Amino acid sequence: MALAIGNWSALNAMPGMDEAEFARWAELLERRTGVVVPPARKPFLVTAVRGRMRETGHTRFDDYYRDLHKMPEGAIEWTTLVDRLTVHETHFFRHQPSFDLIANEWLPRVAQSGSQTALHAWSVGCSTGEEAFTLAMVLDKHVSAIRDARIYFGVTATDVSHPALAVGRGALYPRSKLNEIPAEYRERYVDELDADSFSIRESLRKRVGFAQFNLLDVARAPLKRLDLIFCQNVLIYFARDRRRELLDSLAGLLKPGGMLVLGAGEVISFAHPQLSRVPHRQALAFLRNR
């Protein structure tokens, strides 16, 4: 999740956003989503807000801000604006070392324990679904390859954006993304529809459930005793103290032996009494102590 960069040159005639106005909008975004907008990103926020203002017929930032607080129409408009303020840039198999860690080290250990009959994974900030389906592909392929392993798995995929989630539920992607998926996975999990698009096969789609969720509410998350939490390229948009709070809450949702996978370099010097760092040179992950 990142701040959007639009091209709305036609909006230059609208009033500018002074520092006080920017501070008010930045505070609103952080309070409602947790995303921090530093002063250097002011042009991105202004561009996105202006773009939506043009569509709604607003010409003043303060008028639009006020209308966002009207209920219930303001809540509906806020959902649309948040989608404009975030860019859903994601890829299949975005960080291969993390998926290799899951497939080659964590899954065999889980299967060897003999105590698992079901695995529940959570893709946090799943955007348009590429990450969640990658997780499902990796789990399905490697669980089925483990001899005598009778393990069922499911992936819960969440994001703050309803439009992004709709794309994930549809599981339909432009053909330009096809090469992101290794050939061995394409053969098992992809249906090439035409020259422009492909879809994820129904058998895998059934393993992934999409739901709207704001990570700020993680302390009240309905998900409990998770085996795997995959949270990459999400925490970097939160303030440092907020990141620690979120990580503590995520740690509390893991089962003993469960693993939390973060983006490499996303957090520095993180430690938790219930977690142990996984020794890996290219991936950042923690195991819940038994």
N, C-alpha and C positions, 0 to 999 in steps of 0.2 A: 504494500500500500504506500503510495507516494503522492505528493502534491501534483496536481495536473499542470501541464504546460500547454496553454491554448494559443490560438492565433486569431485574436479578435481585434484586429486593427481598426475595425469600424466603430469600436467603442471608445476610441480615444477622446471623442467629444464629450463624454460623460464626465461629471466632476471627479477629481482625484480623491484618493483616500489618504487623509493625513495620518500622522502617527497615532493619535488618540483613537481614531476610527479603526485603524489596523489592529491596535491593541485589543479593542473590544471584540472584533471578529476573531482574532487569534484565540482570545480567552474562551469564546463561545465554542470554537472547534475543539479546543483541548478539553473543556469541561464535558462536552457531550460525547467525544470520541476518544480522547486521550492523545490525539495527534498534536505534536508541537510544531508550530510554524515560526521559525526564527525570522528575525528581520530581513535576512538575506533572501528569504523566500516570499517576501511581500508581493513582488510582481506576479508570482504564480497564483497566490490567493486572490489578488485583485482581478486578474484575468478571468479566473473561473467564476467568481461571484458576479462580475459584470456580464459575463456571457449568459448566466441564468437570469439576471435582471432584465436583459434585453428581451428574453423569451417571455417573461411574465409581465412586461410593460412597465417595470419600475425604472425610475431615473435617478433616485437618490438612495444612497446606501442606508441611511437611517430609516427610511420608509420600508425598505425591504427587510431590514433587521427587525423592525417592529412587527411586520406581518408574519415573520417566521415564528413569533411567539404567540400568535393567535391559535386557538384550538377550536376544532381539530384540523382546520385546513393548513395551519402552520406546520403541524407534524408531518403532513403529507409532503409539503413543499421541502421540508428539511431533508427528507429521505432522498428527494431528487437532487438537492444541492450537494449532499455528501457524496453522491455518486460522481458528480462533476469535480469535486475536490480531490478525488482519489483516482489514481491511474492503476488499472488492473494489469500491470505488466507481469507476466508469469510465463513459464515454459514447462513442458514436459521434461522430466529428468534434469531439473535446473542445476542441482548440485550432486553430481554422480557419486562422489565419495560418501555422502550421507546415506544414499540408498544402498551402496555397497556395504556399509557398516551394518545396516539393518539386515540385508540378505545373507551376508557371509559370516557375521559374528553374533549378532543379537538373536536372530531367528533360530539358528542351530542350538544355541544355549537354551532358549525357551523350550524347544522341542525335546531336548535331551533331559530336561527336568521331569518330563512325563506328567506334569500336573496341569497342563493347559489343554483345554478342550475348545476354548474360544478366545479370540484376540479382538480387542476393541481399540482402534486407532482414531486419533483426532487430528485432522488437518486444520490448523488455526490460520485464519486469514487466507482461505483457499482461493479467493478471487474467482476466476471463471472455471475452476475445476481441474486444471492441468495437474497441479500438485496432488490433489486427492486421488485422481485416477492413476497417477504414477505410483503412489503408495499402494493402491489396490493391485496394480499389475505386479509389483515387486512381491507383495505378500502372497498373492495367488500362485505365481510361478514357483516361488521357492518353498512355500508350504507344501505344495503338491509334489515337490521333488524329494521331500524328506520321507524316508522309508518308515512305514508304520505310523506316521503322524496323522492323527485324526483331529485336525484343528479347523474350526470354522472362524472366519474373520469378518469384520465389518469396519467401515471407515465413516466417521462423521465429519463432514466438511462444513465449516462455518465461515461467514464473512459478514461485514456490516452492510454490504451493498446488495439490494434485491435484484437489480439488473444483472450483476455479475453472477449471482446464484442461479438466475434463470438460464444463463448460458451453460453453466455446469449441469443443471438438470437435463437440458436438451442434449448434452454430450455430442454436439455437432461443432466441428472445428474446420478452419480453412486449411486447405491442402499444404500451404506454406509451413505449417507446423508439423507435418508428417515426419520430416527428417529428424525432428527432435527425439523421436521414439526409436530406440534401437531395433534393428530388423527382427531379432528374436521375439520382441514384444509385439511388434506390428503384426506379425503373422498370427499371433494368438488372440489379440485383443482389439484389433482395428478392422473396420469395414470401410473400404474405399468406395465412396458413393459415386463420384463423378470427377471431372477434371478440376473441380473447385473445392471439394470438401470431403471429409471423412467423419466417421462416427465411432464412438466406443461401443463395443459389442454389448448386447443386452445382458449377457451372463455376468459381466463385470459391473455394469451399471447398477445391478441389483444389490451389489455389495457396498455401494456408496450412497449415503443420505445427506442431503444438503439442507441447511437451516440458517436463518438469519440470527446473528449473535454479535454483540458488542463485547470486545475483549475486556473492556472496563468492568463488566459484570462477572468476571471470571470467578470471583469469590462466591457468587451465587449460581455457578454453573450447574445445570442438571446432570452433567456428565460426572460420573464417579468411578473410581477404581479402574482407571485406564491402563492399558498395556503399553501404549505408544502415543506420545504427543509430538507432532511435527510442527514446529513453529519457527519458520525461517522468513527473513526479510519483513518482519512485522515489528519487532521490538525497537528497531532503529528509529522509528518515528515517534517514540515516546520519550518523555523526560527520563533522566537517569534514575531518579528516586522512584518514579512510577514503574520503570522496568523491574526494579528489585521487588516491588510489591506483586507485580504480575507473575514473576518467576516463582516467588514463594507460594502463590496460589496454585500455579500449575504443578509444582512439586507435590502439593497436597492431594492432587487428583490422581496421582500415579499409584498403581498397585506395587507391592514389593517386587522387585525385579523388572519393573516397568522402565521405559527409557524416554527421556526428553531430548529431542534433537533440535538444536538451534542453528542459526546461520553462523558460519565461521567468522569470528571477529565481531559478532553482534553484541556480545557482552564481554567485559574485561573483569577479571578477578572475582568472578561470581563463585560463591560457595554456599552450601546449604547443609545443615546437619543431617538431613535425611537422604542426601544425594552424594554419589561418588562420581568423579569425572572419569569418563571412558578414555583410556589411553589410545589416542588416534591422532596422527599427524595432520590429517586434512579435514576431519569432521569435528564438530563441537557437540558433545552429547554427555548426558548424565544418567546414571542408573539409580533408581530408588533402592535404598538399602533394605534388606530383608529384616 
